[in-house]
Amino acid sequence: MESISSDKREVLLDTLLQVKEAIENLLTWNKGIADMNQLLLSPSGTQALAGNCMTIMAVEEGIKCSD
């Protein structure tokens, strides 16, 4: 296994911390959601769903960029 540079290691650690924070946010934001219909049947629910999706997409992009 080859070692990675300290700069790349720092970027990787920063990315992992951001992913952890995003997951913690998603868990907090969705704590009271018992059923998917809560997200689909009201304007505030669909807004929350959109926020969740955007957060997941941002995590994906962050991971891609850290490669």
LINCOR-V248865 format. One record per pair of residues at least 12 apart in sequence whose C-alpha atoms are under 10 Angstrom apart, sorted by the first residue. I is the first residue (numbers start at 1). GAP is how many residues later the second one is. Records with the same first field share a line. If there is no record, write none. Layout:
I->GAP, GAP
//
This chain:
8->58, 59
9->57
11->54, 55, 56
12->50, 51, 53, 54, 55
13->53
14->48, 52
15->44, 47, 48, 50, 51
16->43, 46, 47, 50
18->40, 41, 44, 45
19->36, 37, 39, 40, 41, 43, 44
20->39
21->38
22->30, 33, 34, 36, 37
23->29, 32, 33, 36
25->27, 30
26->22, 25, 26, 27, 29, 30
27->25
29->19, 20, 22, 23
30->18, 19, 22
33->12
36->13
//
